[in-house]
C-alpha cells in the first residue's frame, strides 16, 4: 500500500483507535452478513467486503481502508474455500486487492477534497466575518461597491459620515451615497473618478469635501482600490476615507499663518523702506554709534553735510571730535552704560567742519538715546542733531536789540520823568500867578461891565490847567513804568470824595452842556490813597463829560459787602465792543483824534491805579447808547496788594 498517501495528510475527525477499530469492525460485519445470507443467497463474498473497505476508507482514510482490505483478504481466504482451481482463486484475490486499493484511494481522495473544500468554505466564512468585524470596528470609513457600481458594504463610520443607514445605502449607486465636492472649485466630482482604471488602479490620498445626506460638509481624504478574484476579474471597488477636519483646519490655519507672515514680511519690508527713507531724508542729522568707543555705524546725509567727513562710518566720535567738551563725552558714556537719554540745547562744538584746517564753533541741539537690540540690550547710542547756529546768532542779535531798546525806553522814561517834573514846576508857578492876578482884579470895570482882564486871565487859566494835567499824566506814566507809583493809604469816605470832585467839575460840566446826577447818600469808608482815588474819579468823570454829547452824567457809589462799587454812566457816543479792551491800553483811543484831543493815557492810568489798590475796572457800552464804567475796590487792602508800585506795568 505504498502508493497510498500518508494518513497524516488525511483529515481526521476522530481519534486513531476509533478509525482503525471501525476498519476491523466493518469486514467482520461483512463476513457475518455473508455467513447469515449464505443459505438463501449465494452472492460473491467480495461484494460485501468491498462495501466494508469502501466505507472504512471513506470514514477513516487511507490507513483504515488498507487495514480493512487486508482483513477482507484474510477472511475470504480462511472461510471461503474456492471450488475451482487455485489459479483462478489467485486471480480473483489479485483483482479484489486491486479494486480494493483503487476504491480506498478514490474514497480517501474524495473525502480529502470534500474536507478541504469544507475547510476552505469555513475558513472563508470565518475570514469574511473577521474582515467584516474589523471593517466595522476600524476608525476609518469603508465603503465597497460591486462591478455594477452599487454599494455592497458600508461600515458604521462611513454611515455616520454620509448620513446613510446601512440597510438604506446597500444597493444604492455610489455617486448618490458618496457625494464629493472639489474643495478648491466647489464643483461636484465626477463619479467616474471613483472607479479605478488601468492607468490608475490605486488612488491614494485624494482630498475632497463630502456632502452628507443632511447637506453638511466634511473634509475627507479618500483612497480607491480595485477588488478582483484570483483570475483577475473585477469584483468592484473599495473606498476608504477619513475625516481630516483637524488637519484641514491646521492646513487652513497654516495657510493663514503663512499669508499673515507674508503680509508681515511685506509690511516689515515696507516699514524698513519707510524708516530708511525717513532716516535718509530726516530734517535733522542722525548718527548711530556702536560699542563703548562710540564707533559710527550709520550717519544720514544731513549729518554728513553738517560735520563733513568727521562722522564717517567706522570712525570713533572720540577721534572725530578731539576738541569736544569732556563733559559731553562723559554724558555720552553715561547714555551707553546706563541707558539714560541726554538732551543738550545749543551745545557749542568746536571742530574743523569745513575741512579747511581752521576750527570753528557751531551750535547744535543734541539728543542722545540708547540704541537697544531686540532683547533690550544696549548696542550703542543714537544721536539726533540739529544745527541752530543761525538761530543762536539771530537770538543774540535780538537780545542785543532788545537790550538796546530797553535802554532806549529807560532813557525815554527818564526823560519823560525829568521833563514832566521840570515842566510841572513852572506850570504850577504860572497857575498860581494867574490865580493871584485873577483875584486881585475887580469883578467889573468903571462902566459896570465884567472886567475884560479877568476874562483873558480865565481863558489863559484853562489851557494852563489842561497842560498841567497832561504833564501829570506823563509823570504818572513814567512812575508806573519805573515801578515807583507809591500809595499812601488812609481812611477815606468814598461818598464825600465823590461829592468834592463833582462840585469842582460842575463848571466844566455846565460848559459842556452836561448835567451831573450824583447818588452818594450813604458813607462808604475804606482805606485808599486819597489822591489816587480822586485821580480815578476825576478821569472817569472828565471822559463822561467829554463824550457825553450834552447828555446827563450819572454817578453812584455803594458798599457791597467788603467792596466799594463806583459807576459812572453817560449817554453819549458809546464804545464799540471791539474797542472796549483796547481803550485801557497806553496811547489807545476809540475815537478820532481830530474831534477829541488827548494822549490816550487817562484810562490806562486809571486801570493801573485801580489794580494797584487791589480792584478791577470794566466797561459796558454800545455805539450811540453811552457807556457805563464800573470800578470795584476792596474796603481793606488785600494781602497781595501792591503798596509801593505797579511793577508789572513796565512789561
C-alpha positions as CSV (number, residue, x, y, z in Angstrom):
1,X,0.0,0.0,0.0
2,X,2.9,2.2,-0.6
3,X,1.0,4.2,-3.2
4,X,-1.5,5.5,-0.7
5,X,-0.9,8.8,0.7
6,X,0.2,9.0,4.3
7,X,-2.6,9.0,6.8
8,X,-1.1,12.1,8.3
9,X,-2.2,14.0,5.3
10,X,-5.8,13.0,5.6
11,X,-8.3,14.8,7.7
12,X,-9.3,13.1,10.8
13,X,-12.4,14.0,12.7
14,X,-12.0,11.1,15.3
15,X,-9.1,9.5,17.3
16,X,-7.0,6.8,15.6
17,X,-8.2,3.9,17.7
18,X,-11.8,4.6,16.7
19,X,-11.0,4.8,13.0
20,X,-8.9,1.6,13.0
21,X,-11.4,-0.2,15.2
22,X,-14.0,0.7,12.7
23,X,-11.7,-0.8,10.0
24,X,-11.7,-4.1,11.9
25,X,-15.4,-4.0,12.7
26,X,-16.6,-3.4,9.1
27,X,-15.0,-6.5,7.5
28,X,-16.3,-8.5,10.4
29,X,-19.8,-7.3,9.9
30,X,-19.4,-8.1,6.1
31,X,-18.3,-11.6,6.9
32,X,-21.2,-12.1,9.4
33,X,-23.7,-10.8,6.9
34,X,-22.3,-13.0,4.2
35,X,-22.5,-16.0,6.5
36,X,-26.1,-15.3,7.5
37,X,-27.3,-14.8,4.0
38,X,-25.5,-17.8,2.6
39,X,-28.4,-20.2,2.9
40,X,-30.7,-18.1,0.9
41,X,-28.4,-16.1,-1.3
42,X,-25.1,-17.0,-2.7
43,X,-23.6,-13.7,-3.6
44,X,-20.0,-13.2,-4.2
45,X,-18.3,-12.6,-0.9
46,X,-16.3,-9.9,-2.4
47,X,-19.2,-7.5,-2.8
48,X,-19.9,-7.1,0.9
49,X,-16.2,-7.0,1.7
50,X,-15.6,-4.3,-1.0
51,X,-18.5,-2.3,0.6
52,X,-16.9,-2.5,4.0
53,X,-13.5,-1.5,2.6
54,X,-15.1,1.5,0.8
55,X,-16.9,2.5,3.9
56,X,-13.8,2.1,6.1
57,X,-11.7,4.2,3.6
58,X,-14.5,6.9,3.4
59,X,-14.8,7.1,7.2
60,X,-11.2,6.5,8.2
61,X,-9.0,7.4,5.3
62,X,-6.1,5.6,3.7
63,X,-4.9,3.6,6.7
64,X,-8.2,2.2,7.9
65,X,-9.0,1.3,4.2
66,X,-5.8,-0.6,3.8
67,X,-6.4,-2.4,7.1
68,X,-9.9,-3.3,6.0
69,X,-8.6,-4.6,2.7
70,X,-6.0,-6.8,4.4
71,X,-8.5,-8.2,6.8
72,X,-11.0,-8.9,4.0
73,X,-8.4,-10.9,2.1
74,X,-7.6,-13.0,5.2
75,X,-11.2,-13.7,5.9
76,X,-12.0,-14.7,2.4
77,X,-9.0,-17.0,2.3
78,X,-9.8,-18.7,5.6
79,X,-13.6,-19.1,5.5
80,X,-14.4,-19.2,1.8
81,X,-12.7,-22.1,0.1
82,X,-12.8,-21.7,-3.6
83,X,-14.4,-24.6,-5.5
84,X,-12.3,-24.0,-8.7
85,X,-8.7,-24.3,-9.4
86,X,-6.2,-22.3,-7.3
87,X,-5.0,-20.2,-10.2
88,X,-8.5,-18.8,-10.5
89,X,-8.5,-18.0,-6.9
90,X,-5.3,-16.1,-7.1
91,X,-6.5,-14.1,-10.0
92,X,-9.7,-13.3,-8.1
93,X,-7.7,-12.2,-5.0
94,X,-5.4,-10.1,-7.1
95,X,-8.4,-8.4,-8.7
96,X,-10.0,-7.9,-5.3
97,X,-6.9,-6.4,-3.9
98,X,-6.5,-4.0,-6.9
99,X,-10.1,-2.9,-6.8
100,X,-9.9,-2.5,-3.0
101,X,-6.8,-0.4,-3.3
102,X,-8.5,1.7,-6.1
103,X,-11.6,2.2,-4.1
104,X,-9.6,3.1,-1.0
105,X,-7.6,5.7,-2.9
106,X,-10.6,7.2,-4.6
107,X,-12.7,7.3,-1.4
108,X,-9.9,8.8,0.7
109,X,-9.1,11.3,-2.0
110,X,-12.7,12.4,-2.5
111,X,-13.0,12.6,1.3
112,X,-9.9,14.8,1.4
113,X,-11.1,17.1,-1.3
114,X,-14.5,17.4,0.3
115,X,-12.9,18.1,3.7
116,X,-10.6,20.7,2.2
117,X,-13.5,22.4,0.4
118,X,-15.5,22.4,3.6
119,X,-12.5,23.8,5.5
120,X,-11.9,26.4,2.8
121,X,-15.6,27.4,3.0
122,X,-15.4,27.6,6.7
123,X,-12.1,29.5,6.6
124,X,-13.5,31.9,4.0
125,X,-16.6,32.4,6.1
126,X,-14.5,33.0,9.2
127,X,-12.2,35.3,7.4
128,X,-15.2,37.1,5.9
129,X,-16.7,37.5,9.4
130,X,-13.4,38.7,10.8
131,X,-12.9,41.1,7.9
132,X,-16.5,42.4,8.3
133,X,-16.0,42.8,12.1
134,X,-12.7,44.5,11.5
135,X,-14.0,46.9,8.9
136,X,-16.9,47.7,11.1
137,X,-14.6,48.4,14.1
138,X,-11.8,50.5,12.5
139,X,-11.9,54.2,12.8
140,X,-11.8,54.9,9.0
141,X,-14.8,54.9,6.9
142,X,-15.0,51.9,4.4
143,X,-17.4,51.5,1.5
144,X,-17.3,48.8,-1.2
145,X,-19.1,48.5,-4.5
146,X,-19.8,45.7,-6.9
147,X,-18.9,45.6,-10.5
148,X,-22.1,47.4,-11.3
149,X,-21.1,50.4,-9.1
150,X,-23.8,49.7,-6.5
151,X,-22.9,49.9,-2.8
152,X,-22.3,46.4,-1.3
153,X,-20.9,47.3,2.1
154,X,-20.7,50.4,4.3
155,X,-19.3,50.4,7.8
156,X,-20.8,52.5,10.7
157,X,-18.2,55.2,10.3
158,X,-19.0,55.7,6.7
159,X,-22.7,55.5,7.5
160,X,-22.2,58.3,10.1
161,X,-20.2,60.5,7.7
162,X,-22.5,60.1,4.8
163,X,-25.8,60.1,6.8
164,X,-27.0,56.9,5.1
165,X,-28.1,54.0,7.2
166,X,-26.5,50.7,6.3
167,X,-29.7,49.0,5.0
168,X,-30.6,52.1,3.1
169,X,-27.2,52.5,1.5
170,X,-26.8,48.9,0.3
171,X,-27.8,48.7,-3.4
172,X,-27.6,52.5,-4.0
173,X,-25.4,54.0,-6.7
174,X,-22.1,55.1,-5.3
175,X,-22.4,58.6,-6.6
176,X,-25.6,59.0,-4.6
177,X,-24.2,57.8,-1.3
178,X,-20.7,59.3,-1.6
179,X,-21.2,62.9,-2.9
180,X,-17.9,64.6,-3.2
181,X,-17.1,68.2,-4.0
182,X,-13.8,69.7,-5.1
183,X,-12.6,71.9,-2.2
184,X,-11.0,74.5,-4.4
185,X,-13.6,74.9,-7.2
186,X,-16.6,73.8,-5.1
187,X,-17.7,71.8,-8.1
188,X,-19.1,68.2,-7.7
189,X,-16.5,65.5,-8.5
190,X,-17.3,63.2,-11.4
191,X,-18.4,59.7,-10.2
192,X,-16.1,58.2,-12.8
193,X,-13.2,59.4,-10.8
194,X,-14.2,57.0,-8.0
195,X,-13.7,54.0,-10.3
196,X,-10.1,52.7,-10.7
197,X,-8.9,52.2,-14.2
198,X,-5.9,50.5,-15.8
199,X,-3.8,53.7,-15.6
200,X,-4.6,54.4,-12.0
201,X,-5.6,51.1,-10.3
202,X,-5.0,52.6,-6.9
203,X,-5.6,56.2,-6.0
204,X,-4.1,57.4,-2.7
205,X,-4.6,60.4,-0.6
206,X,-7.1,62.5,-2.6
207,X,-8.8,65.3,-0.7
208,X,-12.4,66.3,-1.2
209,X,-15.4,67.7,0.6
210,X,-18.1,65.1,1.5
211,X,-21.7,66.2,1.4
212,X,-23.7,64.2,3.8
213,X,-27.3,63.3,3.3
214,X,-28.3,66.3,5.5
215,X,-26.2,68.7,3.4
216,X,-23.3,69.1,5.9
217,X,-19.8,69.4,4.5
218,X,-16.9,67.3,5.8
219,X,-13.3,67.5,4.5
220,X,-12.1,63.9,3.8
221,X,-9.1,62.1,2.3
222,X,-10.1,59.0,0.3
223,X,-8.3,56.1,-1.2
224,X,-9.6,53.9,-4.0
225,X,-8.5,50.3,-4.7
226,X,-10.0,47.6,-7.0
227,X,-11.3,44.3,-5.8
228,X,-10.7,41.3,-8.1
229,X,-10.8,37.5,-7.8
230,X,-7.8,35.2,-8.3
231,X,-8.4,35.1,-12.0
232,X,-8.2,38.9,-12.2
233,X,-11.9,39.5,-12.8
234,X,-13.1,42.8,-11.3
235,X,-15.4,42.4,-8.3
236,X,-15.8,46.1,-7.5
237,X,-14.1,48.8,-5.6
238,X,-13.2,49.5,-2.0
239,X,-13.1,53.1,-0.9
240,X,-11.5,54.1,2.4
241,X,-11.8,57.7,3.6
242,X,-11.2,59.5,6.9
243,X,-12.1,62.8,8.5
244,X,-9.4,65.4,8.0
245,X,-11.2,68.3,9.6
246,X,-8.4,68.8,12.2
247,X,-5.7,68.6,9.5
248,X,-7.9,70.7,7.2
249,X,-8.2,73.3,9.9
250,X,-4.5,73.1,10.6
251,X,-3.7,73.4,6.9
252,X,-6.1,76.3,6.7
253,X,-4.6,77.9,9.8
254,X,-1.1,77.2,8.5
255,X,-2.1,78.8,5.2
256,X,-3.5,81.8,7.0
257,X,-0.3,81.9,9.1
258,X,1.8,81.8,6.0
259,X,-0.3,84.6,4.5
260,X,0.0,86.7,7.6
261,X,3.7,86.0,7.7
262,X,4.0,87.0,4.1
263,X,2.0,90.2,4.8
264,X,4.1,90.8,7.9
265,X,7.2,90.4,5.8
266,X,5.9,92.8,3.2
267,X,4.9,95.2,5.9
268,X,8.2,94.9,7.6
269,X,10.0,95.5,4.3
270,X,7.7,98.5,3.6
271,X,8.4,99.7,7.1
272,X,12.1,99.2,6.6
273,X,11.9,101.2,3.4
274,X,9.9,103.9,5.1
275,X,12.3,104.0,8.1
276,X,15.3,104.1,5.7
277,X,13.6,106.9,3.7
278,X,12.8,108.8,6.9
279,X,16.3,108.2,8.2
280,X,18.0,109.4,5.0
281,X,15.6,112.3,4.4
282,X,15.0,113.4,8.1
283,X,15.3,117.2,8.6
284,X,17.8,116.5,11.5
285,X,21.2,114.9,11.5
286,X,21.0,111.3,12.8
287,X,24.0,109.2,13.8
288,X,24.2,105.6,15.1
289,X,27.2,104.6,17.2
290,X,28.1,101.1,18.4
291,X,30.1,100.0,21.4
292,X,31.7,101.9,24.3
293,X,34.1,103.5,21.9
294,X,31.1,105.1,20.0
295,X,32.2,103.9,16.6
296,X,30.0,105.5,13.9
297,X,27.7,102.8,12.5
298,X,25.5,104.9,10.3
299,X,25.0,108.6,9.5
300,X,22.4,110.2,7.3
301,X,23.2,112.7,4.5
302,X,22.3,115.8,6.6
303,X,24.6,114.7,9.4
304,X,27.3,114.2,6.7
305,X,26.6,117.7,5.5
306,X,26.7,119.3,8.9
307,X,30.0,117.7,10.1
308,X,31.7,116.8,6.8
309,X,33.9,113.8,7.0
310,X,34.2,113.9,10.8
311,X,31.4,111.4,11.3
312,X,32.1,108.9,8.6
313,X,31.2,105.2,9.3
314,X,33.9,103.3,11.1
315,X,35.3,106.3,12.9
316,X,35.0,106.9,16.6
317,X,33.3,110.0,18.0
318,X,36.3,110.5,20.4
319,X,38.7,110.6,17.4
320,X,36.4,112.7,15.2
321,X,35.8,115.5,17.8
322,X,39.1,115.7,19.6
323,X,38.2,119.1,21.0
324,X,34.8,118.0,22.2
325,X,33.9,119.1,25.8
326,X,34.9,116.2,28.1
327,X,31.7,116.6,29.9
328,X,29.7,115.8,26.8
329,X,31.9,112.7,26.2
330,X,31.2,111.7,29.8
331,X,27.4,112.2,29.2
332,X,27.7,110.1,26.0
333,X,29.4,107.3,28.0
334,X,26.6,107.5,30.6
335,X,24.0,107.1,27.8
336,X,25.7,103.9,26.7
337,X,26.3,102.5,30.2
338,X,23.1,103.4,32.0
339,X,20.7,103.8,29.1
340,X,19.7,107.3,30.3
341,X,18.8,109.7,27.5
342,X,20.7,113.0,27.2
343,X,19.4,116.2,25.7
344,X,21.6,119.3,25.2
345,X,20.3,122.7,24.0
346,X,22.6,125.0,21.9
347,X,25.7,122.9,22.6
348,X,28.8,124.6,21.2
349,X,31.1,122.3,19.2
350,X,34.4,123.5,18.0
351,X,35.8,121.5,15.1
352,X,37.1,121.8,11.5
353,X,33.6,121.5,10.0
354,X,34.6,122.9,6.6
355,X,37.7,120.8,6.2
356,X,39.9,123.9,5.6
357,X,42.1,123.3,8.7
358,X,40.5,126.2,10.6
359,X,38.4,125.1,13.6
360,X,35.1,127.0,14.1
361,X,32.3,126.9,16.6
362,X,28.8,125.8,15.7
363,X,25.8,125.3,18.0
364,X,23.7,122.2,18.0
365,X,20.6,120.9,19.8
366,X,21.7,117.3,20.7
367,X,19.7,114.3,21.8
368,X,21.4,111.0,22.5
369,X,19.3,108.0,23.1
370,X,20.4,104.4,23.9
371,X,20.3,102.1,20.8
372,X,18.8,98.8,22.0
373,X,18.6,95.4,20.4
374,X,15.6,93.1,20.2
375,X,16.3,91.7,23.7
376,X,16.6,95.2,25.2
377,X,20.4,95.1,25.4
378,X,22.2,98.4,24.6
379,X,24.1,98.1,21.4
380,X,25.2,101.7,21.2
381,X,23.8,105.2,21.0
382,X,21.6,107.1,18.6
383,X,22.1,110.8,18.2
384,X,19.8,113.4,16.8
385,X,21.4,116.7,16.0
386,X,20.0,119.9,14.6
387,X,22.3,122.8,13.9
388,X,21.0,126.0,15.5
389,X,23.9,128.3,14.8
390,X,21.9,130.8,12.8
391,X,19.1,130.7,15.4
392,X,21.6,131.3,18.2
393,X,23.2,134.2,16.4
394,X,19.9,135.7,15.4
395,X,18.6,135.3,19.0
396,X,21.7,137.0,20.3
397,X,21.2,139.9,17.9
398,X,17.5,140.1,19.0
399,X,18.6,140.1,22.6
400,X,21.2,142.8,21.9
401,X,18.5,144.8,20.1
402,X,16.1,144.2,23.0
403,X,18.7,145.3,25.4
404,X,19.3,148.5,23.4
405,X,15.6,149.0,23.1
406,X,15.2,148.6,26.8
407,X,17.9,151.1,27.4
408,X,16.3,153.5,25.0
409,X,12.9,153.0,26.7
410,X,14.6,153.6,30.0
411,X,16.2,156.8,28.7
412,X,12.8,157.8,27.3
413,X,11.1,157.2,30.6
414,X,13.8,159.0,32.5
415,X,13.5,161.9,30.1
416,X,9.7,162.0,30.5
417,X,10.1,161.8,34.2
418,X,12.6,164.7,34.3
419,X,10.8,166.7,31.6
420,X,7.5,166.3,33.4
421,X,9.0,167.2,36.7
422,X,10.8,170.2,35.2
423,X,7.6,171.3,33.3
424,X,5.4,170.9,36.4
425,X,7.3,173.4,38.5
426,X,6.9,176.5,36.2
427,X,3.3,175.4,35.3
428,X,2.4,175.3,39.0
429,X,4.0,178.8,39.4
430,X,2.2,180.1,36.3
431,X,-1.1,178.8,37.6
432,X,-0.5,180.3,41.0
433,X,0.3,183.7,39.5
434,X,-2.7,183.6,37.2
435,X,-4.9,182.8,40.2
436,X,-3.5,185.6,42.3
437,X,-3.8,188.0,39.4
438,X,-7.4,186.9,38.8
439,X,-8.3,187.5,42.4
440,X,-6.6,190.9,42.5
441,X,-8.7,192.3,39.7
442,X,-12.1,193.8,40.4
443,X,-15.1,191.9,39.1
444,X,-16.3,194.9,36.9
445,X,-14.8,197.9,35.3
446,X,-15.9,201.6,35.7
447,X,-18.8,201.1,33.4
448,X,-20.2,198.2,35.5
449,X,-19.2,195.6,32.9
450,X,-17.2,192.4,33.7
451,X,-13.6,193.3,33.8
452,X,-12.0,192.3,30.5
453,X,-8.7,191.4,32.1
454,X,-10.4,188.8,34.2
455,X,-11.9,187.2,31.1
456,X,-8.4,187.0,29.5
457,X,-6.9,185.5,32.6
458,X,-9.8,182.9,32.8
459,X,-9.1,182.0,29.2
460,X,-5.4,181.6,30.0
461,X,-6.0,179.5,33.2
462,X,-7.9,176.7,31.3
463,X,-5.1,175.9,28.8
464,X,-2.6,176.0,31.7
465,X,-4.7,173.6,33.7
466,X,-5.0,171.3,30.6
467,X,-1.2,171.4,30.2
468,X,-0.8,170.8,33.9
469,X,-3.0,167.7,33.6
470,X,-1.1,166.4,30.6
471,X,2.2,166.8,32.4
472,X,0.8,165.0,35.4
473,X,-0.2,162.1,33.2
474,X,3.2,161.9,31.6
475,X,4.7,161.9,35.1
476,X,2.4,159.2,36.2
477,X,3.3,157.1,33.1
478,X,7.0,157.4,33.9
479,X,6.4,156.5,37.5
480,X,4.3,153.4,36.6
481,X,6.8,152.3,34.0
482,X,9.6,152.7,36.6
483,X,7.6,150.9,39.3
484,X,7.6,154.0,41.5
485,X,3.9,154.7,41.9
486,X,3.7,154.9,45.6
487,X,0.4,154.6,47.5
488,X,-0.3,156.3,50.8
489,X,-3.3,154.6,52.3
490,X,-5.6,156.4,54.7
491,X,-9.2,156.2,55.8
492,X,-11.3,157.8,53.1
493,X,-15.1,158.3,52.7
494,X,-15.7,157.5,49.1
495,X,-19.1,159.3,49.1
496,X,-17.6,162.6,50.4
497,X,-14.7,162.4,48.0
498,X,-17.1,161.9,45.1
499,X,-19.1,164.9,46.1
500,X,-16.0,167.1,46.2
501,X,-14.9,166.0,42.8
502,X,-18.4,166.6,41.4
503,X,-18.5,170.1,43.0
504,X,-15.2,171.1,41.3
505,X,-16.3,169.7,37.9
506,X,-19.7,171.4,37.8
507,X,-18.4,174.4,35.9
508,X,-16.7,172.2,33.3
509,X,-19.9,170.1,33.0
510,X,-22.0,173.2,32.6
511,X,-19.7,174.5,29.8
512,X,-20.1,171.1,28.0
513,X,-23.9,171.2,28.5
514,X,-24.0,168.1,30.8
515,X,-26.0,167.7,34.0
516,X,-24.2,165.8,36.8
517,X,-26.5,163.4,38.8
518,X,-24.9,162.1,42.0
519,X,-26.2,159.2,44.1
520,X,-24.0,159.0,47.2
521,X,-26.3,159.2,50.2
522,X,-24.5,156.7,52.5
523,X,-20.9,156.8,53.6
524,X,-18.6,154.3,52.0
525,X,-15.5,154.2,54.1
526,X,-12.3,152.3,53.2
527,X,-8.5,152.5,53.2
528,X,-7.3,154.0,50.0
529,X,-4.9,156.6,48.6
530,X,-7.0,159.7,48.6
531,X,-5.1,161.5,45.8
532,X,-5.0,158.4,43.5
533,X,-8.7,157.6,44.2
534,X,-9.5,161.2,43.4
535,X,-7.5,160.9,40.2
536,X,-9.5,157.8,39.2
537,X,-12.8,159.6,39.7
538,X,-11.7,162.8,38.0
539,X,-10.5,160.9,34.9
540,X,-13.7,158.9,34.6
541,X,-15.9,162.0,35.1
542,X,-13.8,164.0,32.6
543,X,-14.3,161.3,30.0
544,X,-18.0,161.1,30.6
545,X,-18.3,164.9,30.2
546,X,-16.1,164.9,27.1
547,X,-18.0,162.1,25.3
548,X,-21.5,162.7,26.9
549,X,-22.8,164.7,24.0
550,X,-24.8,167.2,26.1
551,X,-26.5,164.4,28.0
552,X,-26.7,163.9,31.8
553,X,-23.9,162.0,33.6
554,X,-24.9,159.7,36.4
555,X,-22.5,158.7,39.3
556,X,-23.2,156.3,42.1
557,X,-21.1,154.7,44.9
558,X,-22.4,152.0,47.1
559,X,-21.0,149.5,49.5
560,X,-21.4,145.8,48.5
561,X,-20.2,143.7,51.4
562,X,-16.4,144.2,51.7
563,X,-16.3,146.1,48.4
564,X,-17.0,149.6,47.2
565,X,-18.7,149.8,43.8
566,X,-18.4,153.1,41.7
567,X,-20.4,153.5,38.5
568,X,-20.1,156.4,36.1
569,X,-22.6,156.4,33.3
570,X,-23.0,158.8,30.3
571,X,-25.5,158.8,27.4
572,X,-23.0,159.9,24.7
573,X,-21.5,158.3,21.6
574,X,-20.7,154.9,23.3
575,X,-17.8,152.5,22.6
576,X,-17.9,149.7,20.0
577,X,-17.3,146.1,21.5
578,X,-14.1,145.5,19.6
579,X,-12.6,148.7,21.2
580,X,-13.6,148.2,24.8
581,X,-10.5,146.2,25.7
582,X,-8.2,148.4,23.7
583,X,-9.1,151.7,25.5
584,X,-7.4,150.6,28.7
585,X,-4.0,150.3,26.9
586,X,-1.5,153.1,26.6
587,X,-1.9,155.6,23.8
588,X,-5.1,153.9,22.6
589,X,-8.2,155.7,21.7
590,X,-11.6,154.7,20.4
591,X,-12.5,158.0,18.7
592,X,-10.9,160.3,16.1
593,X,-8.1,162.5,17.3
594,X,-9.3,165.4,15.2
595,X,-12.6,165.6,17.2
596,X,-11.3,164.6,20.6
597,X,-7.9,165.6,22.0
598,X,-5.7,163.8,24.5
599,X,-2.8,161.3,24.5
600,X,-5.0,158.2,25.3
601,X,-3.3,157.7,28.7
602,X,-6.2,158.5,31.1
603,X,-7.9,155.1,31.2
604,X,-4.6,153.2,31.2
605,X,-3.5,155.2,34.3
606,X,-6.9,154.7,35.9
607,X,-6.6,150.9,35.3
608,X,-3.1,150.8,36.8
609,X,-4.2,152.8,39.9
610,X,-7.3,150.6,40.4
611,X,-5.3,147.4,40.1
612,X,-2.7,148.8,42.5
613,X,-5.5,149.3,45.0
614,X,-6.5,145.6,44.5
615,X,-9.6,146.4,42.5
616,X,-11.0,146.0,39.0
617,X,-12.5,148.2,36.3
618,X,-14.7,147.2,33.4
619,X,-16.9,149.0,30.8
620,X,-20.3,148.1,29.3
621,X,-21.3,150.1,26.2
622,X,-22.9,150.0,22.8
623,X,-22.3,152.6,20.0
624,X,-24.8,155.5,20.3
625,X,-26.1,154.3,23.7
626,X,-23.5,155.8,26.1
627,X,-21.0,153.9,28.3
628,X,-21.0,152.7,31.9
629,X,-17.7,152.3,33.7
630,X,-17.7,150.3,36.9
631,X,-14.9,150.3,39.5
632,X,-14.8,147.7,42.3
633,X,-12.4,148.3,45.2
634,X,-11.9,146.3,48.4
635,X,-12.5,148.4,51.5
636,X,-9.3,146.9,53.1
637,X,-6.1,146.3,51.2
638,X,-5.7,142.7,50.2
639,X,-2.6,140.8,51.4
640,X,-1.1,140.8,47.9
641,X,-1.8,144.4,47.1
642,X,1.0,146.5,45.6
643,X,1.5,149.1,48.3
644,X,4.6,150.6,46.8
645,X,4.3,150.4,43.0
646,X,2.7,148.9,39.9
647,X,5.6,146.7,39.0
648,X,4.1,144.8,36.1
649,X,3.3,147.9,34.1
650,X,6.9,148.1,33.0
651,X,6.4,144.9,30.9
